[in-house]
């Protein structure tokens, strides 16, 4: 009986013990994808344990490794540290979106509007993220808020237009490209960015 109890205690202790740190060598990076995701995320967290953006990115790695509990723990830690930072909130929402959790993603993006509604960069990135996966009407909502803040944000209009091209929405992209050109008709970057967007996507026809 004592032997059984000792064995159970040993197993319980092993379960609570931290995972041994991997050796980040060529063999490791040639090996199991989940182990790479988790190992690199764990290492990043050990280096920057209090950085909300790092926590959000590590949570995304755990989610990609199909370890939802650890992802949730990292996401909660990130949000607790920076509950009103639109950039952090966007990283959390994007992580959900990239792995097919659309409901959680939309809830995450909504927090940007609630907590950091004047963060132009976060609003733009939210719109781009959503547009690239075909959620065009949802993306348009964030661009509407951005446009109300800054009607001359031509560089952001270009980014959104490119995202719409990625989603195969050429007609909608044309609207935003035309807006950018109207604002900066003598800016070479406008035309270079539009040509690059078409060159890098398949939405030509």
CORMOHU-V125517 format. One line per field, one symbol per residue. phi: phi as a letter, one per 40 degrees, with the letter a starting at -180 (. if undefined). A space follows every 50 residues. Layout:
# CORMOHU-V125517
phi->???
This chain:
# CORMOHU-V125517
phi->.cccccccccccccccccccccccbcccccccccccdccccccccccbcb cccccccccccccccgbcdccccccccccccbcbcdccccccccdcccbg cccccccccdccccbacbccccccccccdcccbgcccccdccccccccca cbccccccccdccccdcgbccccddccccccccbcbcccdccccccdccc bbccc
